[in-house]
Amino acid sequence: MSISSANLATGATSRSHKLSVSSSQASTLSAELAASRAWKMY
């Protein structure tokens, strides 16, 4: 029981870490897109 619960906990933490990394990458990409659009406007 303790081994399976530990595996579940590590899986949940790694999943949340991947979500945070992907969200930060998405925000960086959106910022770059907005900057390139603003640069093309001028």
Protein Blocks (a to p, Z undefined) as FASTA:
>chain_A
ZZmmmmmmmmmmmmmmmmmmmmmmmmmmmmmmmmmmmmmmZZ
